[in-house]
Amino acid sequence: MIRTTITGIAISFALAGCGNDPVAGAFHREAGALIDTGHFGNATMHNTQIMNGEKQFVFDLSQRFASEVMTTVNFAFNSSKLDAGAIDTLREQARWIHQFPEVRFKVYGHTDKVGGNGFNKSLGMNRARTVVNYLVSQGIDRSRLEAVVSYGETQPLIVTDGRERRNRRTVTEVSGFVGRHPTVMDGKYAEVVYREYVRSAEPTTGLTGLAGSDLNVDQGADGGDG
């Protein structure tokens, strides 16, 4: 009788705990629900992008973009207006972006610490949109440009609570490929790489240099200069 009572109590506790036990609760859910944290498939997607060359090419292109042009433009205090220096930088960015019609870019907006967080996020977004609009005016398809992220005051280059021009900026970065571009819609990232490889072999100038024979110096009979 005592053993039966103890067993009954143990079963009652076990059943009561089922509501909080994810393993027990998974019995009535679809297979795999217990291990799906919302990121299921991300690893496979990442591996696929590595194998078909997309991830590596985007990384390499990001590095090249940052090394060949200025990726940052700065703004006056409490302003999203482009000054002459910013316009020069964005023209260089646009010329570079034109080389890669199958690549997408993101523009991140930032502010300094002066002002409230909500105001600064809005200001950072306005700066990013201003840059996108200018790049579009230079012939870049708007669908290739995103101004959807504003870090506001949260990622300063210079840590200070005061005004700091270097923190009032936008940063343009390579973000990926245009999904339906004919060059890459079938995962043909190698074609993009090969195109740039061929271009890298083209001469940077049409001028011809001196041949080796042009450097010969005739000498006199006595061995001195002729």
C-alpha positions in Angstrom: 0.0 0.0 0.0 2.8 2.4 0.9 4.7 1.5 -2.3 1.6 2.1 -4.4 1.1 5.6 -2.8 4.8 6.6 -3.4 4.6 5.4 -7.0 1.4 7.5 -7.5 3.0 10.6 -6.0 6.1 10.2 -8.2 3.9 9.8 -11.3 1.9 12.9 -10.3 5.1 15.0 -9.9 6.3 13.7 -13.3 3.1 14.7 -15.0 3.0 18.0 -13.3 6.5 18.8 -14.6 5.7 17.9 -18.2 4.3 21.4 -18.8 7.7 22.9 -18.1 9.8 20.1 -19.6 10.7 21.0 -23.2 11.6 17.3 -23.9 8.3 16.0 -22.7 6.5 18.8 -24.4 8.1 18.1 -27.7 6.3 14.8 -27.9 3.2 16.5 -29.3 5.1 18.8 -31.7 6.7 18.3 -35.1 10.0 16.5 -35.3 12.9 18.7 -34.8 11.0 21.5 -33.0 13.1 21.0 -29.9 16.4 21.9 -31.6 15.0 24.7 -33.9 16.0 28.0 -32.2 14.8 30.1 -35.2 18.2 29.9 -37.0 17.7 26.4 -38.4 19.3 26.2 -41.9 21.6 29.2 -41.4 24.7 26.9 -41.3 23.7 25.2 -44.5 23.1 28.5 -46.2 26.5 29.8 -45.0 28.2 26.6 -46.2 26.5 26.9 -49.6 27.6 30.5 -50.0 31.2 29.5 -49.1 31.2 26.6 -51.6 29.7 28.6 -54.5 32.1 31.5 -53.9 29.6 34.1 -52.9 30.8 34.7 -49.3 34.5 34.8 -50.2 33.9 37.1 -53.2 31.8 39.5 -51.2 34.5 39.6 -48.5 37.3 40.1 -51.0 35.2 42.8 -52.8 34.6 44.6 -49.5 38.3 44.6 -48.8 39.0 46.0 -52.3 36.3 48.7 -52.0 37.7 49.9 -48.7 41.3 50.0 -50.0 40.5 51.8 -53.3 38.0 54.4 -52.3 37.0 56.3 -49.2 34.0 54.5 -47.7 33.1 57.3 -45.2 31.7 60.8 -45.6 31.3 63.2 -42.7 28.6 65.8 -41.9 28.2 69.1 -40.1 26.6 69.1 -36.7 22.9 68.4 -36.7 22.9 68.1 -40.5 22.4 65.6 -43.2 23.5 67.9 -46.0 26.5 66.9 -48.2 29.4 69.3 -48.3 31.9 69.5 -51.2 34.2 66.9 -49.6 31.4 64.4 -49.2 30.3 64.9 -52.8 33.8 64.3 -54.1 34.0 61.0 -52.1 30.6 59.9 -53.2 31.5 60.5 -56.9 34.5 58.2 -56.4 32.2 55.6 -54.7 29.8 55.8 -57.6 32.5 55.3 -60.2 33.7 52.3 -58.3 30.2 50.8 -57.8 29.5 51.1 -61.6 32.1 48.5 -62.2 30.0 45.8 -60.5 26.4 45.9 -61.6 25.6 42.6 -59.9 26.7 43.8 -56.4 24.6 45.4 -53.6 25.7 48.0 -51.1 24.6 49.2 -47.7 24.9 52.7 -46.3 25.1 53.0 -42.5 24.3 56.3 -40.8 26.0 57.5 -37.6 25.9 60.5 -35.3 27.9 61.8 -32.4 26.6 61.6 -28.8 25.0 65.1 -28.6 21.3 64.8 -28.5 18.7 62.1 -27.6 19.0 58.5 -28.9 15.7 58.7 -30.8 16.7 62.0 -32.5 20.1 60.7 -33.4 18.8 57.4 -34.9 16.5 59.5 -37.1 19.4 61.8 -38.1 21.7 58.9 -38.8 19.0 57.4 -41.1 18.5 60.7 -42.9 22.3 60.9 -43.6 22.3 57.3 -45.0 19.3 58.2 -47.2 21.0 61.4 -48.4 24.0 59.3 -49.5 21.8 56.7 -51.2 19.9 59.5 -53.1 23.2 61.0 -54.3 24.5 57.7 -55.5 21.3 57.1 -57.4 21.7 60.6 -59.0 25.1 59.3 -60.3 23.3 56.4 -62.1 23.3 53.7 -59.5 20.1 51.6 -59.5 18.3 52.3 -56.2 17.5 48.6 -55.8 21.2 47.9 -55.3 21.5 50.4 -52.4 20.1 50.0 -48.8 19.8 52.8 -46.2 17.9 50.7 -43.7 20.3 50.6 -40.7 21.1 53.6 -38.5 23.4 53.1 -35.6 22.7 56.6 -34.3 25.2 57.4 -31.6 26.0 53.8 -30.6 29.2 53.2 -32.6 31.5 56.2 -32.3 34.9 56.3 -33.8 36.0 58.7 -31.2 34.6 58.1 -27.7 33.4 61.4 -26.4 30.1 62.9 -25.2 30.8 66.2 -27.1 30.6 67.2 -30.7 32.9 65.1 -32.9 32.8 65.4 -36.7 34.5 62.0 -37.3 31.5 60.4 -35.5 29.0 62.2 -37.8 29.3 60.0 -40.8 28.0 57.4 -43.2 29.8 54.2 -44.2 29.2 52.5 -47.5 29.9 48.7 -47.5 29.5 45.8 -49.9 26.5 43.7 -48.7 26.0 41.0 -51.3 24.8 40.2 -54.8 21.7 41.3 -56.7 19.5 38.2 -56.6 18.1 38.2 -60.1 21.1 39.6 -62.0 21.7 37.4 -65.0 25.4 37.0 -64.1 24.8 35.5 -60.7 21.2 34.3 -60.6 22.4 30.7 -61.2 25.3 31.0 -58.7 27.8 31.9 -61.4 30.0 33.9 -59.1 33.0 32.5 -60.9 32.1 34.4 -64.0 32.3 37.6 -62.0 35.7 36.6 -60.6 36.9 35.6 -64.1 35.8 38.9 -65.6 37.8 40.9 -63.0 40.7 38.5 -63.5 40.8 39.3 -67.3 40.4 43.0 -66.6 43.3 42.9 -64.2 45.6 41.8 -67.1 44.6 44.7 -69.3 47.3 47.5 -69.6 46.5 50.6 -67.6 47.8 52.8 -70.4 48.2 52.8 -74.2 51.7 54.2 -74.1 54.6 52.1 -75.1 57.8 52.0 -73.3 61.4 51.7 -74.4 62.6 48.3 -75.6 65.8 46.8 -74.1 67.8 47.5 -77.3 67.0 51.2 -77.0 69.0 51.3 -73.8 72.3 50.2 -75.5 75.1 52.8 -75.4 77.6 52.7 -78.3 81.1 52.9 -77.1 84.2 54.3 -78.9 87.1 52.3 -80.1 89.1 53.1 -76.9 86.3 51.8 -74.8 85.3 55.3 -73.6 82.0 57.1 -74.3 81.3 57.7 -78.0 
